[in-house]
Amino acid sequence: MHSSKMRRKVVPASTDNGDSADKQDQLLLSAAICNGEDLGPFVRKAFATGKPETLLHHLRHFSRSKESEIEDVCRAHYQDFIMAVDDLRSLLSDVDSLKSSLSISNSQLQSVALPLLTSLDSFVEARNKCKNITLAIESLRTCAQLVELCSRANFHLSNNNFYMALKCVDSIERELLKKMPSSTLRRMLEKQIPEIRAHIERKVSKEFGDWLVEIRIVSRNLGQLAIGQASAARQREEELRIKQRQAEEQSRLSLRDCVYALEEEDDEGLDGFSENNREGYGNGGAGALGFDLMPLYRAHHIHQTLGLEDRFRQYYFENRKLQLTSDFQVSSMTPFLESHQTFLAQIAGFFIVEDRVLRTGGGLISKMEVENLWDTAVSKMCSVLEDQFSRMQTANHLLLIKDYVSLLGVTLRRYGYPTDALLDVLSKHRDKYHELLLSDCRKQIAEALAADKLEQMYMKKEYEYSMNVLSFQLQTSNLMPAFPYVAPFSSTVPDCCRIVRSFIEDSVSFMSYGGQLEFYDVVKKYLDRLLAEVLDGALLKIINTSVNGVTQAMQMAANMAVFERACDFFFCHAAQLSGIPLRMAERGRKQFPLTKARDAAEEMLSGLLKQKVDGFLTLIENVNWMADDTLQGGNEYANEVIIFLETLVSTAQQILPVEVLKRVLQDVLSHISEMIVGALLGESVKRFNVNAIMGLDVDIRMLESFAENQATLLSDADANELKTALVESRQLINLLLSNHPENFLNPVIRERSYNALDYRKVVAISEKLRDQSDRLFGSFGTRGAKQNTKKKSLDALIKRLKDVN
């Protein structure tokens, strides 16, 4: 149906009364309704102004105006509407025919398509079942994989194989969790997987905590084992040095029937410790050292797998640092001497473990962290050692701790840890150690000297001879003596030798392995102090306070001679232990360090012998100074002195060395010479004659003959030197018996023949000879003439000597 008229838009008509507000509102409302605009503003305005009845009036007016328009339109289209109704009636019959045709076609289609629809429904149903079955199969396969992985995870968990359990859990989470068809099962897995990881972390952390507790005990045992191996290696080195010294000694003594072969010890055990054994637990196994790093490595690996590596590294470092700090604690209840080995071994074991962890732990701890821990440990150990050393008052205690500290240094240097600071602490206390050692030796020497009765040692067996003589090279012959053997020294000598040898060995032991390669000069310095201050002072004190009688004085002098040989052994022994050639030690050797005691002993012996001689020389008072004839057999005192001296020599030569005996005899003879001159010079002799002087000449000749007879014991040169001890009395007698005494005034002759005489003594003694009666110079013919001439010469000599004076 088509309408020939278009619907027109209604616009408000103009009105003459444009001033009326109601009319204007009505026009605006009509225009808005015609144009389809919103009437809301009009309604609000009506209610705002309180005139809703006006709005209703306008609306009714508009409605009545439109009803007339509708009637006009209906009247205009009435004919068209009649025609349309007719068309619809004709169309209705066509529709009925079409409807019947469609009904027939529908019946035919349904009859044909019904089997197809049935088949299609069956197909769709079958396809849906297939899809459901396929989905079920996939779900079952996923569930089967899940069950298998869960079973494997449980198996690994039950066997504490946490890494494989985590791998199974990761596979479940990565591959199966998103595919899981059951939301319930998925939620269960999402809840259980974190719990499993937390369980594994707790288990691994517990194992690691147990390992931390166990490794402290293991570290102590490990440190003791490592230090023990270092000690064994040092002992092997010492044994090699001893064999080498024995070989050198045998070579020096030219004992060709004794051949020493230095056999190198197999250091495989130690090398295995330092290299092979240190690589023996790269897989975390216990290895040969008896400690297991597997729990540590497993905990590290598990935390790596869990993504917690940094946290675990920090946790490990902090716990180990706390353990090290705990290891630094030194118990005040236990003496450090008893606990120092445990203290140092614990620290050594700690750093052996850390060295292994550093090299095989896969970055678990860094080199810088280990170095920081070591610096802390060195600082603390130095502090502890400084404190403990400052309190110690026993040299042996200090030496024991020093040895263990040096072994600790040797052990940890094998692992690359610097130990110079520890060695510096030992060097700083070198003087204190030697002062304590000197103090100990002073006490021991004093006890040894106090216990000595100054009697010759009696040795029944060869081992006694070896222990007391050969071990200190005190023998004067390489031939083994017959036993029983009476030594020329007393027990003081070997006892003091043992003390000095122990001092040398302790000093070398302290200086060895202390970082100083050449320390002989230090050992020699303290050895000089021991000998020159301690031993010499102790011997000097004994000589001055406890030696009574010639026998003891002679024994002490003999001891000093043996000490002189012992001192050669001491310095050679110190050189050998210090590892320097003997020629260097001999080249730097000083004089005999016990000179004060030796001189005091010889002076004591000489003094006692002089006292004995003085007893015989008192018989010089019985000499007839105005004798008419010359005594042919010597004066009584001279014979007594000669007997005493011969007895002395026969006794002394058994224990005194010839050099000492020569010095003592020389001193005694010199004293006898002085006493003879002193007798002539003394007030008891107012005058004397030539016969008395000739008698003294016989006495001196007897003494000179005694000195010459000692050539069989000493030597011709030494015997002549003994004679020189009588030079003053001999020159005086020669001058008094000389026919030309004025030759004394000749400087050349005086220097050659009378150089030992003091002109003042000559004047005093010559005046006593001058005071004799003229009869002594004027009788007996020629003799009287000679004596008279001699008298004149003596008078002239005396006068000129007085003028010189």
HELIX and SHEET records of a PDB file:
HELIX    1   1 ALA A   21  CYS A   34  1                                  14    
HELIX    2   2 GLY A   40  THR A   49  1                                  10    
HELIX    3   3 PRO A   52  SER A  158  1                                 107    
HELIX    4   4 PHE A  162  SER A  171  1                                  10    
HELIX    5   5 ILE A  172  LEU A  176  3                                   5    
HELIX    6   6 SER A  183  LEU A  253  1                                  71    
HELIX    7   7 GLU A  268  ASP A  271  1                                   4    
HELIX    8   8 GLY A  272  ASN A  276  3                                   5    
HELIX    9   9 ASN A  277  GLU A  279  1                                   3    
HELIX   10  10 MET A  294  THR A  305  1                                  12    
HELIX   11  11 GLU A  309  ASP A  327  1                                  19    
HELIX   12  12 PHE A  336  THR A  360  1                                  25    
HELIX   13  13 LYS A  367  ARG A  391  1                                  25    
HELIX   14  14 ALA A  395  ARG A  413  1                                  19    
HELIX   15  15 ASP A  420  LYS A  428  1                                   9    
HELIX   16  16 ARG A  430  ALA A  451  1                                  22    
HELIX   17  17 GLU A  462  ASN A  468  1                                   7    
HELIX   18  18 LEU A  470  PHE A  472  5                                   3    
HELIX   19  19 THR A  492  MET A  511  1                                  20    
HELIX   20  20 TYR A  520  ARG A  529  1                                  10    
HELIX   21  21 LEU A  530  LEU A  535  3                                   6    
HELIX   22  22 ASP A  536  THR A  545  1                                  10    
HELIX   23  23 GLY A  549  SER A  578  1                                  30    
HELIX   24  24 LEU A  582  ARG A  587  1                                   6    
HELIX   25  25 THR A  595  LEU A  617  1                                  23    
HELIX   26  26 THR A  618  ASN A  622  5                                   5    
HELIX   27  27 GLU A  636  ALA A  652  1                                  17    
HELIX   28  28 VAL A  658  LEU A  681  1                                  24    
HELIX   29  29 VAL A  690  ASN A  709  1                                  20    
HELIX   30  30 GLN A  710  THR A  712  5                                   3    
HELIX   31  31 ASP A  716  LYS A  723  1                                   8    
HELIX   32  32 THR A  724  LEU A  726  5                                   3    
HELIX   33  33 VAL A  727  LEU A  737  1                                  11    
HELIX   34  34 PRO A  741  LEU A  745  5                                   5    
HELIX   35  35 PRO A  747  SER A  753  1                                   7    
HELIX   36  36 TYR A  759  ARG A  770  1                                  12    
HELIX   37  37 ASP A  774  GLY A  778  1                                   5    
HELIX   38  38 THR A  782  VAL A  804  1                                  23    
SHEET    1   A 2 TYR A 458  MET A 459  0                                        
SHEET    2   A 2 TYR A 485  VAL A 486 -1                                        
END                                                                             
